[in-house]
């Protein structure tokens, strides 16, 4: 081997090692910032948004007015710190504001618009960091960076504090190399989320599945065919034998139940895809059976636990519209939630944990029609229905 070739090989080996060192340093930059994002900023964002959504639903129920909740949310009174309801109700009581004072309030944006804007603002906070990583990381592709930003090593620590810390500049390499992350300052505004849909910290979690985004579980005709044998859905489902196109003609209540069970099917597939999806195709027969069980569990199954033994009864009309009746709340429930206000908050907080509007409405509609708050004539089912309208 010539001397020149030896020099070239030596130079090439050194260059490779130098590049590996640089890549490793850059990888550590990405991991460090990604870990901060996943273990601090993202959980804090979700927690705050969960608190905001719960407060919005509770205030809508307490004031029997979504306009009131819209007023407080759009004017910055709802911050997502977990103390919104207590703070706002004290303010209303202290200033002697009438409960119907907000009936004519018309917001310029609805809750969904404000939520989407908050999501965009939150994502934009981290876009700068991700862009910097893309530029600095050289050969690291976007998918690699995104994976590292959302998949930290080891156990994640999820704090209950509602904070959104800044990403500080950090030296991740030798001084002579100057491997430094770009600092992102802490934002002063409150960052917040959708409905909460994480349930690991609550005893209620045993009644429902974690809520996730929409997923394509199959064609509507196939879903309708699979559901025909459940809950008397066959009375409102007709499938054209030639085109295979379904015709669904449910009444309002039954339509809510149909949409609710489809939402539960979606939740189940996202929570456990290996069980329901084989070779890219969803096993609708297995999925519909489990969804039927799960929806009963998170509605009648949950409600039944609140009332005295053997007083809860399911009802069903000829059309297949389900409902229920019941007696009094259990002594244990009243002991834990002694006032009507506390009982109302408990029920509304459970509603908020059901992922979709259809699931919430079905829960409200299936609640015992004769149940009232102890010592009052206030019908609980009617109030729950108002809360989810």
C-alpha positions as CSV (number, residue, x, y, z in Angstrom):
1,X,0.0,0.0,0.0
2,X,1.5,3.4,-1.0
3,X,2.2,6.1,1.5
4,X,-0.4,8.3,-0.1
5,X,-3.1,5.6,0.2
6,X,-2.2,5.2,3.9
7,X,-2.5,8.9,4.4
8,X,-5.9,8.9,2.6
9,X,-7.2,6.0,4.6
10,X,-6.0,7.5,7.8
11,X,-7.6,10.8,6.9
12,X,-10.8,9.0,5.9
13,X,-10.9,7.0,9.2
14,X,-10.4,10.2,11.2
15,X,-13.1,12.0,9.2
16,X,-15.6,9.2,9.8
17,X,-14.8,9.2,13.5
18,X,-15.2,13.0,13.7
19,X,-18.5,12.8,11.8
20,X,-19.7,10.1,14.2
21,X,-18.8,12.2,17.2
22,X,-20.7,15.2,15.7
23,X,-23.7,13.0,14.9
24,X,-23.7,11.6,18.4
25,X,-23.5,15.1,19.9
26,X,-26.3,16.3,17.7
27,X,-28.4,13.2,18.6
28,X,-28.0,14.1,22.3
29,X,-29.2,17.6,21.5
30,X,-32.4,16.3,19.9
31,X,-32.9,13.8,22.7
32,X,-32.4,16.4,25.5
33,X,-34.9,18.8,24.0
34,X,-37.3,16.1,23.1
35,X,-37.2,14.8,26.6
36,X,-38.0,18.2,28.0
37,X,-40.8,18.6,25.5
38,X,-42.4,15.2,26.3
39,X,-41.8,15.1,30.1
40,X,-42.5,18.7,30.9
41,X,-44.1,20.9,28.2
42,X,-46.5,18.5,26.6
43,X,-47.9,16.9,29.8
44,X,-48.3,20.4,31.3
45,X,-50.1,21.5,28.2
46,X,-52.5,18.5,28.2
47,X,-53.1,18.9,32.0
48,X,-54.0,22.5,31.6
49,X,-56.2,21.9,28.7
50,X,-57.9,19.1,30.5
51,X,-58.6,21.4,33.4
52,X,-60.0,24.0,31.1
53,X,-62.4,21.6,29.4
54,X,-63.6,20.2,32.7
55,X,-64.1,23.7,34.1
56,X,-66.0,24.7,30.9
57,X,-68.4,21.8,31.2
58,X,-68.9,22.2,34.9
59,X,-69.6,25.9,34.6
60,X,-72.1,25.2,31.8
61,X,-73.9,22.8,34.1
62,X,-73.7,24.9,37.3
63,X,-75.1,28.0,35.5
64,X,-77.4,25.9,33.3
65,X,-75.9,28.1,30.5
66,X,-73.2,27.5,28.0
67,X,-73.2,31.2,27.3
68,X,-71.9,31.8,30.8
69,X,-69.1,29.3,30.2
70,X,-68.3,30.9,26.9
71,X,-68.1,34.3,28.5
72,X,-65.7,33.2,31.2
73,X,-63.5,31.2,28.7
74,X,-63.3,33.9,26.0
75,X,-62.6,36.6,28.5
76,X,-59.7,34.8,30.2
77,X,-61.3,33.8,33.4
78,X,-60.8,30.1,32.7
79,X,-57.1,29.5,32.8
80,X,-56.9,25.7,33.3
81,X,-55.1,25.9,36.6
82,X,-57.6,23.4,38.3
83,X,-59.2,26.1,40.4
84,X,-61.3,27.8,37.8
85,X,-64.7,26.7,39.0
86,X,-64.1,27.5,42.6
87,X,-62.6,30.9,41.7
88,X,-65.4,31.9,39.3
89,X,-68.3,30.8,41.4
90,X,-66.9,32.7,44.4
91,X,-66.5,35.8,42.2
92,X,-70.1,35.5,40.9
93,X,-71.4,35.0,44.5
94,X,-69.3,37.9,45.8
95,X,-70.5,40.3,43.1
96,X,-74.1,39.1,43.4
97,X,-74.2,38.3,39.6
98,X,-77.5,36.7,38.6
99,X,-77.4,33.3,37.1
100,X,-79.2,34.4,33.9
101,X,-77.0,37.4,33.4
102,X,-75.2,35.7,30.5
103,X,-78.2,34.5,28.5
104,X,-77.8,37.1,25.8
105,X,-74.0,36.8,25.5
106,X,-72.9,36.0,22.0
107,X,-69.2,35.1,21.8
108,X,-67.2,35.9,18.6
109,X,-65.6,32.4,18.7
110,X,-66.9,29.1,20.0
111,X,-65.0,26.8,22.3
112,X,-63.7,24.7,19.4
113,X,-62.3,27.7,17.7
114,X,-60.5,28.9,20.8
115,X,-59.2,25.3,21.4
116,X,-57.8,25.0,17.9
117,X,-56.0,28.3,18.2
118,X,-54.5,27.3,21.5
119,X,-53.3,24.1,19.9
120,X,-51.7,26.0,17.0
121,X,-50.0,28.4,19.4
122,X,-48.6,25.5,21.5
123,X,-47.3,23.7,18.4
124,X,-45.7,26.8,17.1
125,X,-43.8,27.2,20.3
126,X,-41.9,24.0,19.5
127,X,-41.6,24.5,15.8
128,X,-38.6,26.8,16.1
129,X,-36.8,24.2,18.1
130,X,-37.6,21.4,15.7
131,X,-36.5,23.6,12.8
132,X,-33.2,24.3,14.5
133,X,-32.7,20.6,15.0
134,X,-33.4,19.9,11.4
135,X,-30.8,22.5,10.3
136,X,-28.2,21.4,12.8
137,X,-28.7,17.7,12.5
138,X,-27.4,17.4,9.0
139,X,-28.1,13.8,7.9
140,X,-30.8,13.3,10.5
141,X,-34.1,13.2,8.6
142,X,-37.4,14.7,9.8
143,X,-38.9,11.3,10.8
144,X,-35.9,10.5,13.0
145,X,-36.1,13.9,14.7
146,X,-39.9,13.6,15.2
147,X,-39.4,10.1,16.6
148,X,-36.8,11.4,19.1
149,X,-39.0,14.3,20.1
150,X,-41.8,12.1,21.0
151,X,-40.1,9.0,22.3
152,X,-37.8,9.7,25.3
153,X,-35.7,7.0,26.9
154,X,-36.7,5.5,30.3
155,X,-39.7,6.3,32.5
156,X,-41.3,9.7,32.0
157,X,-42.0,11.8,35.1
158,X,-45.5,13.5,34.8
159,X,-45.8,16.4,37.1
160,X,-49.2,17.6,38.3
161,X,-48.0,21.2,38.3
162,X,-49.4,23.3,35.5
163,X,-46.2,24.8,34.0
164,X,-44.8,25.4,30.6
165,X,-41.1,25.8,31.1
166,X,-38.8,27.4,28.5
167,X,-36.3,25.4,26.6
168,X,-33.0,26.9,27.6
169,X,-29.9,27.0,25.4
170,X,-27.7,24.0,26.3
171,X,-24.1,23.2,25.5
172,X,-24.1,19.5,24.4
173,X,-20.6,19.1,23.0
174,X,-17.0,20.1,23.4
175,X,-16.3,23.9,23.6
176,X,-14.3,23.9,20.4
177,X,-17.2,22.4,18.5
178,X,-19.8,24.8,19.9
179,X,-22.7,22.3,19.9
180,X,-25.4,24.5,21.4
181,X,-29.2,24.3,21.3
182,X,-31.2,27.3,20.5
183,X,-33.1,28.8,23.5
184,X,-36.9,29.2,23.3
185,X,-38.2,31.7,25.9
186,X,-41.0,30.9,28.2
187,X,-44.3,32.2,26.9
188,X,-46.4,34.4,29.3
189,X,-49.8,33.2,28.0
190,X,-51.6,30.2,29.4
191,X,-51.4,27.2,27.1
192,X,-54.3,24.8,27.4
193,X,-56.2,21.5,25.8
194,X,-59.3,19.6,24.7
195,X,-61.2,17.6,26.6
196,X,-58.8,15.6,29.0
197,X,-59.2,12.3,27.9
198,X,-56.4,10.7,30.0
199,X,-57.9,8.8,32.9
200,X,-55.1,7.0,34.7
201,X,-55.3,9.2,37.8
202,X,-59.0,8.6,38.6
203,X,-61.1,5.8,40.0
204,X,-63.6,6.4,37.2
205,X,-61.0,5.1,34.7
206,X,-62.2,1.5,35.2
207,X,-65.4,2.3,33.4
208,X,-64.1,3.6,30.1
209,X,-61.2,3.4,27.6
210,X,-58.6,6.1,26.9
211,X,-60.0,8.5,24.3
212,X,-58.1,9.1,21.1
213,X,-58.4,10.6,17.6
214,X,-60.6,9.2,14.8
215,X,-59.6,6.0,13.0
216,X,-61.0,4.4,9.9
217,X,-62.5,1.1,11.2
218,X,-64.2,0.2,7.9
219,X,-66.8,1.1,5.4
220,X,-70.1,2.5,6.8
221,X,-72.1,-0.3,5.2
222,X,-69.9,-2.9,6.9
223,X,-70.1,-1.2,10.3
224,X,-73.9,-0.9,10.0
225,X,-74.2,-4.6,9.0
226,X,-72.0,-5.6,12.0
227,X,-74.2,-3.5,14.4
228,X,-77.5,-4.7,13.1
229,X,-77.6,-7.5,15.7
230,X,-77.1,-5.3,18.7
231,X,-79.4,-2.9,20.6
232,X,-82.2,-3.3,18.2
233,X,-80.3,-1.3,15.6
234,X,-81.8,-3.6,13.0
235,X,-85.1,-1.6,13.3
236,X,-83.4,1.5,11.7
237,X,-80.8,-0.1,9.5
238,X,-81.6,-1.2,5.9
239,X,-78.9,-2.3,3.5
240,X,-79.6,-2.3,-0.2
241,X,-79.0,-5.8,-1.4
242,X,-77.7,-4.6,-4.8
243,X,-75.6,-1.5,-4.0
244,X,-74.7,-2.5,-0.4
245,X,-75.4,1.1,0.6
246,X,-76.9,1.4,4.1
247,X,-80.0,3.4,4.8
248,X,-80.1,4.5,8.5
249,X,-83.3,5.9,9.8
250,X,-83.1,6.2,13.5
251,X,-85.0,8.7,15.7
252,X,-82.9,11.3,17.6
253,X,-82.2,9.2,20.7
254,X,-81.4,6.0,18.9
255,X,-79.2,7.9,16.5
256,X,-77.2,9.2,19.5
257,X,-76.8,5.7,20.7
258,X,-75.7,4.5,17.3
259,X,-73.1,7.2,17.0
260,X,-71.9,6.6,20.6
261,X,-71.2,2.9,20.0
262,X,-69.3,3.8,16.8
263,X,-67.2,6.2,18.9
264,X,-66.5,3.4,21.4
265,X,-65.5,1.1,18.6
266,X,-63.0,3.8,17.5
267,X,-61.6,4.1,21.0
268,X,-61.2,0.3,21.3
269,X,-59.3,-0.1,18.1
270,X,-56.9,2.8,18.9
271,X,-56.3,1.4,22.4
272,X,-55.7,-2.1,21.2
273,X,-55.1,-2.4,17.5
274,X,-53.3,-5.8,17.7
275,X,-56.5,-7.3,19.0
276,X,-58.9,-5.9,16.3
277,X,-56.8,-5.3,13.2
278,X,-55.3,-8.2,11.2
279,X,-53.5,-7.7,8.0
280,X,-54.8,-4.2,7.8
281,X,-58.5,-5.2,8.2
282,X,-60.6,-4.6,11.3
283,X,-62.5,-7.6,12.8
284,X,-65.9,-5.9,13.1
285,X,-67.6,-8.9,14.6
286,X,-65.2,-9.0,17.6
287,X,-65.1,-5.2,17.8
288,X,-68.9,-4.7,17.9
289,X,-69.3,-7.3,20.6
290,X,-66.6,-5.6,22.8
291,X,-68.0,-2.1,22.0
292,X,-71.5,-3.2,23.1
293,X,-70.0,-4.4,26.4
294,X,-67.9,-1.4,26.9
295,X,-70.7,1.1,26.2
296,X,-72.9,-0.6,28.8
297,X,-70.0,-0.5,31.2
298,X,-69.4,3.2,30.9
299,X,-73.1,4.2,31.0
300,X,-75.5,1.9,32.8
301,X,-72.7,0.0,34.5
302,X,-71.2,3.2,36.0
303,X,-74.6,4.7,36.9
304,X,-75.8,1.6,38.6
305,X,-73.0,1.9,41.2
306,X,-74.4,5.3,42.4
307,X,-77.8,4.0,43.5
308,X,-79.0,1.7,46.3
309,X,-78.8,-2.0,45.6
310,X,-81.5,-3.5,43.3
311,X,-83.2,-0.1,42.7
312,X,-81.5,0.5,39.3
313,X,-83.6,-0.9,36.4
314,X,-83.0,-0.8,32.7
315,X,-85.9,0.2,30.5
316,X,-86.4,-0.2,26.7
317,X,-89.2,0.9,24.4
318,X,-90.6,-1.1,21.5
319,X,-88.4,0.9,19.2
320,X,-85.3,-0.1,21.2
321,X,-84.7,3.2,22.9
322,X,-82.9,2.4,26.2
323,X,-83.2,4.2,29.5
324,X,-83.4,3.5,33.2
325,X,-85.1,4.2,36.5
326,X,-83.6,4.1,40.0
327,X,-84.1,4.8,43.7
328,X,-81.9,6.9,46.0
329,X,-78.1,7.5,45.9
330,X,-76.2,5.1,48.1
331,X,-75.3,6.2,51.6
332,X,-71.6,5.9,50.6
333,X,-72.1,8.3,47.6
334,X,-74.0,10.8,49.7
335,X,-71.3,10.6,52.5
336,X,-68.6,11.4,49.9
337,X,-70.6,14.0,48.0
338,X,-73.0,15.4,50.6
339,X,-74.3,18.5,48.7
340,X,-76.1,18.8,45.5
341,X,-73.3,21.0,44.2
342,X,-70.7,18.3,44.9
343,X,-72.9,15.6,43.3
344,X,-73.4,17.7,40.2
345,X,-69.7,18.3,39.9
346,X,-69.0,14.6,40.2
347,X,-71.4,13.7,37.4
348,X,-70.3,16.5,35.1
349,X,-66.6,15.6,35.6
350,X,-67.5,12.0,34.6
351,X,-69.3,13.4,31.5
352,X,-66.2,15.3,30.6
353,X,-64.1,12.1,30.5
354,X,-66.3,10.5,27.9
355,X,-64.6,11.1,24.7
356,X,-67.3,12.3,22.2
357,X,-70.4,14.3,22.3
358,X,-72.4,11.2,21.3
359,X,-71.1,9.3,24.3
360,X,-71.9,12.1,26.6
361,X,-75.4,12.5,25.3
362,X,-76.0,8.8,25.5
363,X,-74.9,8.7,29.1
364,X,-77.2,11.6,29.9
365,X,-80.2,10.1,28.0
366,X,-79.7,6.7,29.7
367,X,-79.5,8.2,33.2
368,X,-82.4,7.2,35.5
369,X,-85.4,9.3,34.4
370,X,-86.8,9.5,37.9
371,X,-83.6,10.3,39.8
372,X,-83.5,13.6,41.7
373,X,-80.9,15.3,43.9
374,X,-81.6,14.3,47.5
375,X,-84.0,16.7,49.3
376,X,-85.0,18.4,46.0
377,X,-87.3,17.8,43.0
378,X,-84.6,18.7,40.5
379,X,-84.4,16.0,37.9
380,X,-80.7,14.9,37.4
381,X,-81.2,13.5,33.9
382,X,-82.7,16.8,32.6
383,X,-79.7,18.7,33.9
384,X,-77.2,16.3,32.4
385,X,-79.0,16.6,29.0
386,X,-78.7,20.4,29.2
387,X,-75.1,20.1,30.1
388,X,-74.3,18.2,26.8
389,X,-76.5,20.1,24.4
